[in-house]
Amino acid sequence: MKKTRTLIYVIISIVALSVLLFVLVNGNQKTNDADGKAENLIENFEQVTDINVFASENISLMKAEQGWQLVDAENEIDTDKMESFLLAMEEMTGKAVDVDKKNVNLDFPKVTVSFTDQQGDSQKISVGQMRGQGDQYYVEHKEKQSIYLVDRSAVEMIPLQRVALLNNKILTVTSEDVTDITIDNGTEVIQLSKESPFSEKEALAHLSGWYMHKPYQNVYSVAFSNTEEMVVGVDGIEHVEIVNGEDDYGLADSDFSIVFSNGEKEEKLIVGEPAANNQYYVQVEGEEVVYKIPTELLDPYSHQAYDMIDHFVHIVSLEVIDELSIETPEDKVHYTMEHEKNAEEEIETTVFRDEIELEIDAFRDDYKQLAGLTFDQAYNGESVEDEPEVMITYLITDENDEVMENSIEFRAISDTHYAIIKNNSSEIDFTVQKDKLHQAIERVIQAES
């Protein structure tokens, strides 16, 4: 019995010591990772004249009088890409850590970069595995015989192939000058344009500055996030490979195309069959060259029309409205607004209902419910001849001092939904839930003086 107790105590002691040792070792490792002082990896970068990248493809860069050149470049160098890479290397910093190189894939690294100056002195760095948190790589500096933790943003600027430093753009239209984009995805033709059908005052509420003219009868503002992806994406449409072959690649009977226009010229990108490695075959209409591009470059242009637009029924800034009328079976209310600029050139608005001034902050909060009202689904039914149950009318004086009227009618198509009819149009694009509309109107009507 005594021997058994002794054995138990020994086992407990061993376990306790093991836990303590684990904590101390890992605690030291965390301290080494976190407390090291950041330092530049490449010293005297301004004196470097040759850079060699040894990766999936060996790349050589040489510094000449006219700047850095890519040896054996097959195409024009993209100066922005080159400058970004050089700046990342010059400013690359890291914190020294105490790790075994074989534990972080630095015993046989797959990416090594050498930097050589005019005297022939070289510095080499090798890239190991990514840290567990996913924000840094382990990088070894051969000459310093040290391993550092380096931000992934700097490491991932290292080009693994020549093509990463070349101008591989397919289009000449750019994000700076594109004014129209037309997408034919086989099910609908989507026409997007910077051309606004609204007055300057009305357009204040449309943040993106882009509008969808088709496939709907009315014009709708394109959502800001979608606009940003599509416009910026124009510059990102680059090929990863030029295809040599006589196959059709699905281009002759393609059901997906995108037309980019800058007002003076337009370029039609035809999308063919999927290629290997999550890519697509594409071609610019009128050209013979066939390219492969990553699928992700087409993603911004692959949404359905409904998913590209803001879903506001009718959004107008309170600061531009002169009169607002709301008619329901129970109420008929009329608001007038007065607008003045203060000393800071800001618009100050006063709202009256039946000549009684309302508390502006409270009314503004309630009006947001109406301005932010969103429709719920597209309408594919027949025209609705019934009289509107609800009508909202806006009067605005535009920048040319002309009075503009916008009327929104809501006609019942079921017990739960209204069809939305704008400015007496015979066409209906969308519907809205009755309860949602009623709640928004009630908020505005109940605003107190």
C-alpha positions in Angstrom: 0.0 0.0 0.0 2.8 2.3 0.9 4.6 1.6 -2.4 1.4 2.4 -4.3 1.1 5.8 -2.6 4.8 6.5 -3.3 4.3 5.6 -7.0 1.2 7.9 -7.2 3.2 10.8 -5.8 6.0 10.2 -8.2 3.6 10.2 -11.2 1.9 13.4 -10.0 5.3 15.1 -9.6 6.4 14.0 -13.1 3.1 15.4 -14.6 3.5 18.7 -12.7 7.1 19.1 -13.8 6.1 18.3 -17.4 3.3 20.9 -17.4 5.7 23.5 -15.8 8.3 22.8 -18.4 5.8 23.1 -21.2 4.6 26.5 -19.9 8.2 27.8 -19.5 9.2 26.6 -23.0 6.1 28.0 -24.7 6.2 31.1 -22.6 9.8 31.8 -23.7 8.8 31.2 -27.3 6.0 33.7 -27.1 8.3 36.2 -25.5 10.9 35.7 -28.2 8.2 36.1 -30.9 6.6 39.2 -29.3 9.5 41.0 -27.6 12.1 41.1 -30.3 13.0 44.5 -31.8 11.9 45.0 -35.4 14.8 45.5 -37.8 15.3 45.9 -41.5 16.2 42.7 -43.2 18.0 44.0 -46.2 20.7 46.5 -45.3 21.8 49.3 -47.6 19.1 48.5 -50.1 19.9 51.6 -52.1 23.3 50.0 -53.1 21.7 46.8 -54.5 22.1 46.4 -58.2 21.0 42.8 -58.8 18.0 40.9 -57.4 17.4 37.2 -58.1 14.3 35.3 -57.1 14.6 31.5 -56.9 11.1 30.1 -56.8 8.8 28.2 -59.2 10.5 30.3 -61.9 13.9 32.0 -61.6 13.7 35.7 -62.0 16.5 38.2 -62.5 16.4 42.0 -62.0 19.2 44.4 -62.9 19.5 48.0 -62.0 20.3 50.1 -65.1 20.6 53.9 -65.7 16.9 54.0 -66.8 15.8 52.0 -63.7 15.2 48.4 -62.8 14.9 46.0 -65.7 13.5 42.4 -65.8 15.9 40.1 -67.6 14.3 38.2 -70.5 11.0 40.0 -70.1 8.5 38.8 -72.6 6.4 41.9 -72.3 6.3 45.5 -71.1 7.1 45.8 -67.4 4.4 47.1 -65.1 6.1 49.9 -63.3 3.6 50.0 -60.5 4.2 46.3 -59.8 7.9 46.7 -60.0 8.0 49.7 -57.6 5.7 47.9 -55.2 8.0 44.9 -55.0 11.2 47.0 -54.6 9.6 49.2 -51.9 8.4 46.1 -50.0 11.9 44.7 -50.0 13.5 47.9 -49.0 11.1 48.4 -46.1 10.9 44.8 -45.1 11.2 44.5 -41.3 11.0 41.6 -38.9 11.5 40.5 -35.3 14.2 37.9 -34.7 12.8 34.6 -33.2 14.5 31.6 -31.7 13.1 28.6 -33.7 14.6 25.6 -35.3 14.7 26.2 -39.1 13.5 22.7 -39.9 10.4 23.3 -37.7 9.3 26.2 -39.9 10.2 24.8 -43.4 13.4 26.7 -43.8 15.7 23.6 -44.1 14.6 23.3 -47.7 12.9 26.6 -48.6 10.9 27.0 -51.8 11.5 30.7 -52.2 14.8 32.4 -51.9 15.8 36.0 -52.9 19.3 37.3 -53.2 20.3 41.0 -53.2 23.8 41.8 -54.6 25.5 45.2 -54.6 28.2 46.7 -56.9 31.0 45.1 -54.9 29.5 41.7 -55.3 28.4 41.3 -51.7 25.1 39.4 -51.4 22.3 39.1 -48.9 20.0 36.2 -49.1 16.6 35.7 -47.5 14.5 32.5 -47.6 10.8 32.2 -46.9 9.5 29.4 -44.7 6.0 28.6 -43.5 3.3 31.0 -42.3 2.9 31.6 -38.7 -0.1 30.0 -37.0 -2.0 33.3 -36.8 -1.8 33.7 -40.5 -0.3 37.2 -40.4 3.4 36.6 -40.7 6.0 34.3 -42.4 9.2 32.9 -40.9 12.0 34.4 -43.0 15.7 33.5 -42.7 18.5 35.9 -43.4 21.4 33.7 -44.4 24.2 36.1 -43.7 22.8 37.2 -40.4 22.1 33.6 -39.5 18.8 34.7 -38.0 15.2 33.9 -38.5 12.6 36.6 -38.4 8.8 37.0 -38.3 7.9 39.2 -41.3 4.4 40.6 -42.2 2.8 38.5 -44.9 2.0 41.7 -46.9 5.7 42.3 -47.5 6.6 38.6 -48.2 3.7 38.2 -50.7 5.0 41.0 -52.8 7.9 38.7 -53.9 7.1 37.7 -57.5 7.2 33.9 -58.1 7.0 34.2 -61.9 8.1 36.9 -64.4 4.5 37.4 -65.4 3.9 38.9 -61.9 6.0 42.0 -62.9 4.7 42.4 -66.4 1.9 44.6 -67.8 -0.6 41.8 -68.5 -3.7 44.0 -69.0 -6.1 42.9 -71.6 -8.1 46.1 -71.9 -7.1 49.7 -72.8 -10.2 51.2 -71.1 -9.2 51.9 -67.5 -11.0 52.5 -64.2 -10.2 56.2 -64.6 -12.1 56.7 -67.8 -14.7 53.9 -68.0 -18.2 55.4 -68.2 -20.4 52.5 -69.3 -20.4 48.7 -68.7 -22.8 46.4 -70.4 -23.1 42.8 -69.2 -24.8 40.0 -71.1 -24.9 36.9 -68.9 -27.1 34.8 -71.1 -30.3 35.5 -69.0 -30.4 39.3 -68.9 -28.6 42.3 -70.4 -27.4 44.7 -67.7 -26.6 48.2 -68.8 -24.6 50.3 -66.3 -23.6 53.9 -66.8 -22.4 57.0 -65.0 -25.1 58.9 -66.9 -27.6 60.1 -64.3 -31.3 60.5 -65.0 -31.6 62.6 -61.8 -31.0 66.2 -61.0 -27.9 67.1 -59.0 -29.9 67.5 -55.9 -31.6 64.1 -56.3 -28.3 62.5 -57.0 -26.9 63.5 -53.6 -28.5 60.4 -52.1 -27.0 58.0 -54.7 -23.5 57.4 -53.3 -21.9 55.3 -56.1 -22.5 57.7 -59.0 -23.4 54.7 -61.2 -26.8 53.8 -62.5 -28.5 50.7 -63.9 -30.5 51.6 -67.0 -31.4 48.0 -68.0 -33.0 45.5 -67.6 -35.6 47.4 -65.5 -38.0 50.0 -66.8 -36.9 52.6 -64.2 -33.3 53.6 -63.5 -31.8 52.5 -60.2 -28.6 53.4 -58.3 -25.9 50.7 -58.4 -24.8 49.7 -54.9 -21.5 51.4 -53.8 -19.7 48.1 -53.0 -20.7 46.6 -56.4 -19.6 49.8 -58.2 -16.3 49.8 -56.5 -15.6 46.2 -57.4 -16.6 46.6 -61.0 -14.8 49.9 -61.7 -11.6 49.0 -59.9 -11.8 45.6 -61.4 -11.3 47.0 -64.9 -7.6 47.6 -64.2 -7.3 44.1 -62.7 -8.4 42.2 -65.7 -5.0 40.7 -66.6 -4.1 37.4 -68.2 -2.0 34.7 -66.6 -1.3 33.0 -69.9 -1.6 33.6 -73.7 -3.1 30.5 -75.2 -1.4 29.0 -78.3 -3.8 26.7 -80.2 -6.6 26.6 -82.7 -9.4 25.4 -80.4 -12.5 27.5 -80.1 -12.5 27.4 -76.3 -16.2 28.1 -76.2 -15.8 31.7 -77.5 -17.8 31.3 -80.7 -21.0 30.5 -78.9 -20.3 32.3 -75.6 -23.3 33.4 -73.5 -21.3 35.7 -71.3 -19.7 39.0 -72.5 -18.8 42.4 -70.9 -18.5 45.6 -72.9 -16.4 48.4 -71.3 -16.7 51.9 -72.8 -15.1 55.2 -72.0 -17.2 57.3 -74.4 -14.7 57.2 -77.2 -14.1 53.5 -77.6 -15.5 50.3 -76.3 -14.0 46.9 -75.8 -16.0 43.7 -75.6 -14.6 40.9 -73.5 -16.0 37.5 -74.5 -15.9 34.8 -71.9 -15.5 31.2 -73.1 -15.2 27.9 -71.4 -13.7 27.3 -67.9 -10.0 26.4 -68.0 -7.9 24.5 -65.5 -6.8 26.0 -62.2 -9.9 28.0 -61.7 -9.5 30.1 -64.8 -11.5 31.1 -67.9 -10.6 31.5 -71.6 -11.4 35.0 -72.8 -10.9 37.1 -75.9 -11.4 40.7 -76.8 -13.8 41.0 -79.8 -11.9 41.7 -83.0 -8.6 40.3 -81.8 -7.2 36.8 -82.4 -5.4 36.4 -79.2 -7.0 34.1 -76.6 -6.1 34.5 -72.9 -6.5 32.7 -69.6 -7.6 34.8 -66.7 -8.4 33.9 -63.0 -12.1 33.3 -62.4 -12.1 35.7 -59.5 -11.5 38.6 -61.9 -15.0 38.0 -63.5 -16.7 37.8 -60.1 -17.7 41.5 -59.9 -19.5 41.2 -63.2 -21.2 37.9 -62.5 -24.0 39.1 -60.2 -27.7 39.2 -61.3 -29.1 42.7 -61.9 -31.2 42.6 -58.7 -28.2 42.0 -56.6 -26.2 44.9 -58.0 -28.6 47.8 -57.1 -29.6 49.7 -54.0 -33.1 48.5 -53.1 -34.5 51.8 -52.0 -38.0 52.5 -53.1 -37.2 56.2 -53.6 -34.4 57.8 -51.6 -34.2 61.6 -51.5 -32.2 63.8 -49.1 -34.4 65.8 -46.8 -32.2 68.8 -47.5 -33.4 69.1 -51.1 -37.2 68.5 -50.7 -39.5 71.5 -51.0 -42.8 69.7 -50.4 -43.8 66.2 -49.4 -47.3 64.8 -49.6 -48.5 61.4 -48.3 -52.0 60.1 -49.0 -53.4 56.9 -47.4 -57.0 55.7 -46.9 -56.8 57.1 -43.4 -54.6 60.2 -43.7 -53.7 63.0 -46.1 -50.7 65.1 -44.9 -48.6 67.8 -46.5 -45.2 69.0 -45.4 -43.2 72.0 -46.6 -39.5 72.6 -46.1 -37.4 75.7 -46.0 -33.7 75.5 -46.5 -31.0 78.0 -45.6 -27.2 77.9 -45.5 -25.5 78.8 -42.2 -22.2 80.4 -41.7 -20.4 77.1 -42.3 -22.2 76.7 -45.7 -24.2 73.8 -44.3 -27.9 73.5 -45.2 -30.3 74.0 -42.3 -33.8 72.7 -42.9 -37.1 73.7 -41.2 -40.1 71.4 -41.7 -43.7 72.6 -41.4 -46.9 70.5 -41.3 -50.0 72.5 -41.9 -48.0 75.6 -41.2 -46.9 74.3 -37.8 -43.1 73.9 -37.4 -41.9 70.4 -36.4 -39.0 69.5 -34.2 -36.4 68.9 -36.9 -34.3 66.2 -35.3 -37.3 64.1 -34.4 -38.7 64.5 -37.9 -35.4 63.7 -39.5 -35.2 60.4 -37.6 -38.7 59.5 -38.7 -38.1 60.5 -42.3 -35.1 58.2 -42.4 -37.6 55.3 -42.2 -39.3 56.5 -45.3 -36.2 57.4 -47.2 -34.6 54.1 -46.3 -37.7 52.0 -47.3 -36.6 49.1 -49.5 -38.5 47.0 -52.0 -38.7 43.2 -51.5 -38.8 41.4 -54.8 -39.0 41.8 -58.6 -42.5 41.9 -60.1 -43.3 39.7 -63.1 -47.1 40.0 -63.2 -49.5 41.9 -65.3 -50.2 45.6 -65.1 -52.3 46.7 -62.1 -55.3 48.9 -63.0 -56.7 49.4 -59.5 -56.5 52.8 -57.9 -53.4 53.3 -55.6 -54.0 52.8 -51.9 -51.0 54.9 -51.0 -49.4 57.8 -52.8 -46.2 59.7 -51.9 -45.3 62.9 -53.9 -42.0 64.9 -53.7 -41.5 68.4 -55.1 -37.9 69.5 -55.6 -36.5 72.7 -57.2 -33.5 71.6 -59.2 -30.2 73.4 -59.9 -31.9 75.3 -62.8 -34.7 76.5 -60.5 -37.2 74.2 -62.2 -39.8 72.4 -60.1 -39.7 68.6 -60.4 -42.4 66.3 -59.2 -41.9 62.6 -58.4 -44.9 60.5 -57.5 -44.8 57.0 -56.1 -48.0 55.0 -56.2 -48.6 51.8 -54.3 -51.2 49.5 -55.7 -52.3 46.3 -54.0 -51.5 43.0 -55.8 -52.2 40.8 -52.8 -53.1 40.9 -49.1 -49.5 41.4 -48.2 -47.8 43.3 -51.1 -48.0 46.5 -53.1 -46.8 47.1 -56.6 -44.6 50.2 -56.9 -45.4 52.5 -59.7 -43.2 55.6 -60.4 -44.4 58.7 -62.1 -47.5 57.1 -63.7 -45.5 54.5 -65.5 -47.4 51.5 -66.9 -44.4 49.3 -66.0 -43.8 47.8 -62.6 -40.3 46.7 -61.5 -40.7 45.8 -57.8 -43.0 45.2 -54.9 -43.0 46.1 -51.2 -44.6 44.5 -48.2 -47.7 46.4 -47.0 -46.8 46.3 -43.4 -43.3 47.7 -44.0 -44.7 50.6 -45.9 -47.4 51.4 -43.4 -44.9 51.4 -40.5 -42.6 53.8 -42.3 -45.5 56.2 -43.1 -46.8 56.0 -39.6 -43.4 57.1 -38.2 -43.5 60.2 -40.4 -47.1 61.1 -39.8 -46.8 60.8 -36.1 -43.9 63.3 -35.9 -44.8 65.9 -33.4 -44.3 69.6 -33.4 
